């Protein structure tokens, strides 16, 4: 389920800084950790842009998010 900006529940979990919710959404409910919004950004992009290194680390190591997804400006989450 997405809203107007294309944000998924996974994006919203990152936006409010709730990794436990993100983990549950991905592991128990099959949410796509690499889902993109209208800007082509994944939850990992969002965590990086919010300056949340712990969330970035957890998304990569525990949820196996792709580091290769490019947004519409051709940036990946590490750019």
N, C-alpha and C positions, 0 to 999 in steps of 0.2 A: 504494500500500500504506500502510495506516495502522495505528497501534497503539491501545491502549486509550483514551488521551486524544485520539485522533483526529489525532495528529501524523503528518505525512507525512515522507518523506525530505527534502523541501525545508525543513520546519520544523527537522529535526535538523541539517541543514547550517548553518542560522543559529544554532542553539543551541550548536554547537561553534565558531562563528566562522569557518566555512570558506566564503568567498564563491566561490572557484574551484569547489568541489564543487557549490554551489547553481547556479552558472552552467552547469556541465556538465549537471546534472539537467534544467534548464529548456531549454537550447538544443539539447542532443544527444539527450535522452531524453523530451522532451515533458512534463516535470513542470509542473504548474500553479502558477505563482508566486502566484496568488490563492487557492489551496486554503485551506479553513478547517478548524480543529480543532473540538473539541466546544464550545469557548468562542466560536466564530465568529471566531477570530483567524487572520490570514494570517501567512506568514513575515515580512512587513513589520511587522505588529503586534509580533511577537516581537522583531525586531531593535530596534525602538523601545523596547520595555519593558526590554530588556537594556542600554540605554544605549550603543548602537553606531552613532554617527552616520555613520561611513564605510560600514558595511554598509547602513544605511538609504539613503544617497545612491546606492550602487551598485545596490541593488534597484530603486530608482525610475528611475534614469537608464539603466542597462544592461539591465534586465529588464522595464521598463515596467509595474511593479506598479501596481495601482489604489490611489489614495488615498481612494477612495470607499467601500470595503468597511467595513461596520459590524460590530462584534462583538455578542455577545448583550446587552451593556450599552449598546449604541448608541454606541460610541466607534469612531472611525477611528484609524489609526496615528498621526496627528498630535495626538490629544487627550491 
